[in-house]
Amino acid sequence: MGLVIAGCRSGEGKTTVALALLSYLVKVGTLVQSFKVGPDYIDPMYHSRICDRPCRNLDPVLTGVDYVRSCFAHHCRGVNYALIEGVMGLFDGINRDNIPDFASTAHIARILSLPVLLVIDCSRLSGSVAAIAHGYRSLDPRVKLAGVILNKVASDRHLELLTSALEPLNLPVLGILRRQDLVSFPSRHLGLVNPGEIAQFRAIIDKLAFMAECCFDLSKILPLMQVSNPTEIANPLWSQITIPAIKPRIVIARDRAFNFYYQDNLDILQDLGAELIFWSPLEDTELPENIQGIYIGGGYPEVFAEELAANELAKEALKLAIAKGLTTYAECGGLMYLSQQITNFEQKSWSMVGILPTSTIMSEKLTLGYRKVETLRDNIILSKGSIVWGHEFHRSQITTPPVQPVFKINNHYEGWHIFRVHASYLHLHFGGYPKVATNFLKDGKPPYL
């Protein structure tokens, strides 16, 4: 079994509850595997930092339902507890395949037959909490609500009103978080600041663990999270693909500026035979030797644009390697790094690698959502006519659209295929499209450096 932490909506406190439970379990020395519903990169970084093991995304839009089941079963092997942090409100998903809440937290709970712990923000209600809890429990009887966590409780009197209202429902209150108990995390324009940038993160983990111990009914919550010898179901999709005879050396750009990667993507590349070499566009001045490709993921290049621009040796080394034919896969932040320049929120412009014939400008407009796209031309990862689902999440805009775009998204066109470069705002999960990974590795045949 395992436990799903859900909320009535975004901002209810489910991340705080999830991190508190993870912190407590790590503190007492037990193994716990965490998961995150949806395409998010940032919350999983917090999970991974606390647990010292990668958090896994569960997203049937990007990967399909079978992969969700396989991923959960595979990564629950050998651990004592499993916890899934939900996304948005419990039933917030998309209407697909005749399922009105496809890819919602409730959908994941149904797929995996797991109980749900509902976090309710009580800061602006008292007796109405019963109507909320009753509605969430009764809307879909297939979703088993194990109890509630009352968040932002103001006083003992407030708590009395809340618990009295809930009593007729016979729905267990498994945790109470007072307003003064809350732990806050710094944030920026795409969400929370990455945990690696928080100097006092260890102290925050200690406070979260103490909060779980004091504020939650762990005697009832932990048995719900307990894993008992999960059965592996279906081999991962990529295991059915032939591994290349030559082990390709692939560079992964990873540092404070670039860190939006699905761990499964990196694992799939390794399972297909790749040797991964981590490289920092911020700190390193030259590329590793004998490499066949580079993967530049998303992140916050706009925040670190001045530092990226100052590392001229790294930019020149990458530009030269790409000009010589280095296979390059760039998503979102990677696209920004390969452009001519980045203009940040303060309207300051910084020179980047300069491979793509466009610049990127930060704006207040948030581009966010799943995208069903058609591939318009052959490129290093997909053949013409391929249909894939991806996800966009950015506040930057390009200044010049591609003349020969790679993707059609409704009536919008985007993506570049230049030299052996694929650059797009679209994030893809290789679990849903293992051919993306195999094509990327096959394209980078000879070593270019």
N, C-alpha and C positions, 0 to 999 in steps of 0.2 A: 504494500500500500504506500501511500504518500499523501501529502496534504496540499491543497490549493489555497493560497491566500488571495482573497478577492475584495473588491471595494464596490460601493454603490456607484461611484464615478471616479474620475481622476482626482487626485489630491486628497483622498479619504485617509491615507496613512498606511496603505498596504506595504509600501517599500520599507517604512520604518519597522512595521511588525515583522516582515520577512527578515530584515537584517538583524533585528534583535534576536529572533529565534536562531538564526545561523550563528550569530556571535556567541550565544549561550552554548550551543552544541559544540562549537570549536573550543571554547574555554574549558569544557569538561572533558575534552579529549576524545570525542566520538566522530566518526566519519559521516559526513552529510553531503549529499549531492543536490545542488540547486538547479532550477530551471526558470526561464522567463518566458511567459506567453508573448508572442508577437515579435516584431523585427528589431526591437530596441537593442542598442549597443551599450548604453551607459549604465543602466541598472545592473546588467550582468557583470560589469567591471567591479562593482561594489561586492557582489556575491563572490566573485572569483578572488578578490583581494582578501576577503574575510576567511573563506574556506580553504584558500591555497590550492584550489583545484578549479578548472574551468567551469563556468556556468554554461548551460546549453539552452539555446532558443528553441521553443516549440511553436512553429508557425505553419499551419496546414496550407495557407495561401502560397507561401514560398516553397514548400517542400512536399505537400500532399499529406493526407491523413496517415497512410501506412508508415511514412518516415517518422512521424511524430511518435507512433507506438514503438517503433524499433529503437528510436533514439532514447526514449524514456527507459525502456527495458535494458538496453545496452549499458547505459551509464549508471543504472541503479545497482549493477552487479558489484558486490564487495563492499557496499556501504551499509550503515545502520539506519539512516534516515534519508527521506527525500522531501523536498519542499519546492513548490512551484509558485512563483509570484505572478499574479494575473496582470491584465492590462485594462486600463480604463474601467468602466463599470462591468459588472459580472456578465451581462448579456450583450455588451457592445461588440458587434462584429460586422460582417458584411453579408448581404443576401446573395448566396451562391449555392448551386447544386440543390436547390429547394430547401436550404437551411437558412432561416432568417438571421441567425447569429453565428454564421460560419466564422471560425478563427477567434471567437470570443473566449473569455476565460471559462464560461459555462460549457462551450463546445469542447474545450480541452478536458474539462472535468468529466464530461460524458464519454469522450473517446477513451480515456484512461480509467474510467470507473473509480474516481477518487472523490473523497469528501471535500467540502468547501468550508473555510472559516471566513466569515464576512466581517470586514472592518467598516464601522459606521462612524462618520464624523458627527458627533453630538453637540457641536458648539452652538448650533442655532435651533435646537429642538429639545423637547422633553418627552411628553406622552406620545407624540407622533412617531417615535422610534418603533413602536409596536406595529404601526401600519407599514412602515418601511420593511422591517424584518419579515412580517407576514407576507408582504408582496413578493419579496425576493425568494422566500422559501416556497411559495405556492405557485409561482408563475410556471415553473417547469419541474414537475415531480421527479424527473430523472436526475436532477441536480440535488444531491444530498447535502443539505446545510447542516454542518456538525455543531455550529454555534456562532457566536458573534464576539467581536472585540469592540468595546465602546471606547472611542477615541475622543480626545479633547473634552473630557469631563471637567466641569468648572469647580464643583464643590461636593461635599457630602450630600447636601440637599438635592443638588442636580442629579447625583447618582441614584438617590432614593426614588426620584420621579421616573428615571429611566428604567430601573430594575422592576419597579412596581408595574409599569406599563407592559414590560416584557413577560412578566410572570405567567399570565394566562396562556401564553404561547408554548410553554414548556420547552423553550429554546435556550440552551445553556449559554450563559455569559462566561466566556473563557478568558477574558482579559479586560482590564480597565486601565486606560492611559489618561492620566490627568494632564491638564494643559501645561503645567510646570514640568512634567516629565519629558516633554518632547525634545528630541535631538534634531537639530537643523543642519543642513548641508548647504555649502555655497553652490550657487548655480550661475549659469550664463545662458546665452541665447538659444542653445539647442537642448538645454536641460541641466542636470547636475554637473558640477566640475568633476573631472576625472579624479578618482581617489588617490592616484599617484601624485597629484598636485596638492593634496591636503596634508600639511605638516603634522598635524596632531591626529592623524587617522587612527593610530593605535589607541589613543585615549578615547576616541569616539566608539571604537569597538568595545572597549571595557565598559563604557557607560551603557551601550546597547545590551550587553550581556547581563549587566546588573538590572536593567529595566525588565528584561524577560523574566528574570528570576523573581523579581518583586511584584510584577504587574500581571503576569499570565498564570493561568492554572496549568502548569506544565504536566501535572499528573494526568490530565485529560488530553492535552494537546500532543504530547510526545508519542503516545501509543498510536495516534492517527497518522503520524509521520513515519512510523517504523516500517522498514523494508524487510520482507522475509523471502529470501532466495528467489528473486524475480526470474522468470523464464524468458530466455532470449527468443524473440519472435522475428522471423524473417531476417535474412542477412541484409546488411546495409546495401543500398542500391549500387554503390560504387564498387563493391567487392566482386561484382560480376564482370568487371571490365579488366582486360588484360593489362598487366603492369609492364611498362617499357623495359627493355633489356638494359638500357643505359640509364643510370640513376641521375636525373637532371638536377642541377643545383639552382634553386630558385631563391631569389632575394625577396624578403618581406620587409617593406618600409614600416618600421614600428618605433615610435618614440612619443613624446608629448603631443606632437602635431598630428601624427597618424596612428590611430589605435582602434578604429572601428572595423573590427574583423569578427566574423562568426568563427568561433573556435572549430566548428565542424568543417569549415572551408579549409583551414590549415591542416586539420587531421586528414581530410580526404586527399589533399595533395600529397601528404606523407604516405598514406595508404596506397596511393598510386605509384609510389616509388621515388618521390621527390625528396631531396635533401633541402631543408629550409634554412636559410641564413638570414638572420635579422640584421637590419641596416638602418642607421638613423640619418635622415636628411638634415637634421639639426646639428648633429655632432660629428659624423664621419665625413672625411674629405675625399675619399675615393671608394669605388665599388669593389666588392670582393672579386677574386680572380676566378676564371673558368666557370662563369655562370651562364645559364641558358634562358633565364627570364626574370622579370621583376613584377611584383604585385604591390601596388600602392593603393591602400585602402582609404577609407574616409577618416574624418577627424576634425581637427580645428586648425587647419593651416592659416586661416585668417587671423587667429589669435597670435600665432607665432610667425607671422609673415615677415617681420623685420629680421628675425633670426634666420629664417629660411633664405631670405634674400642675401644676407651677409655671408652665407656659406657658398661662395662662388665656386670653390673647387668641386663640391658635391654636384652642383647644378651643371657645371661644364662636363664632369665625368659622365653624368647620366645622359646629357644631350648628345655627347659623342657616341656613347654606347647605343643609343636609340638610332642615331643616324647610320650606324654600322649594322643595324638590324636586330637589336636586342628585343625579344618578345616582351611586351609591356602591357599589363592589365591594370587599368586605373579606374577606381570608382570614386565619384563625388569629390572628396578632398584631393584624391590623386589627380583627377581632372584639373582641379584648380592649380595644383603644383606644376603641372605640365603646360599650363597656359602662359601667356606672355607676362601677365602681372596680376596681382591681387590688390584690389582697392578695399580697404577695411571700412568699418563703420565710421571711423573718424575722417574718411575721405583721403587717407594717405595711401599712396600706391607703392607697391614693392615688386621688383622684377623677379620672375620665377624662371623655370627651365626654358620656356619659349619654344616648345615643340608644336603646340596647338596654335592655330591662327585666330586666337581669341583671347580676351582678358576676362576676368571675373570681378564682379562688383558686389559687395555685401549690401543687402537691403533689409527692410523690416518685413517684407513679404516672406512668409514661410511656405515653402513647397513641401507638402507632406501627403503621403498616401501610397497605397498599392497601385501598381501599374501593370496592365496587361499589354504587352508590346509585341509588335511584328518586326522581325529582322529584315531590313530592306536590301542588304548586300552581304556577301561573304566577308567574314573577318576572322580574327585569330581564335574566337571562342564559339561562334555560332555561324551556321550556314544560312543563306538567304531563304526566307520563308519560315524560319523557326519562330514559334510563338512561345513566349516565356512570361512568367509573372515576377516582378521585382518590386522594389520599394524605393521611394525618394524621400529625402529628409534633409533640406538645406535652405539656407537664406541667401545664398549667392545666386547671381544671374550672369549668364555669358553676355558679352557685348556683341559678338558676331556669330550668327548661327552657322553650322557646318554646311558646306556646299553640297556634299554628298553624305547625308546623314545615315547612321546605322540603324536607328530605331524609329518606328512610327508608333506614337502613343495617342490614340484617338486622332485628332487633327493636328497634333504637335509632332515635330520631328527633332531628334537630337542624337548625339553620339558621334564620335570620330573614329575613323580607321585610317591612320597615317603611318607610313613605314610598316612596322609590325606592332603598332600601338592600337589598343582598344581603350577608349576613354569615354566615360559616360557618367551621368548623375545616378544612373540606376544601380542599386545594390542587388546582387543576386546571391542566393544560397545554393551552394553546390550540391547539397543533399537533394534538392528538387531537380537539379540539372547537372548530373555528374559529367555529362558531355562537355560542359564548359571547362571543367578541370582537365579532362583528358585532352581536349583540343588545345588548351593553353600549353600543356606539357609537350604535346606532339609538335606544336609549332616551333618551340625552341630547341631545334635539333643540335646544331653545332655550338660549342662555347664561343661567345663573342668577345670575352675579356679574359 
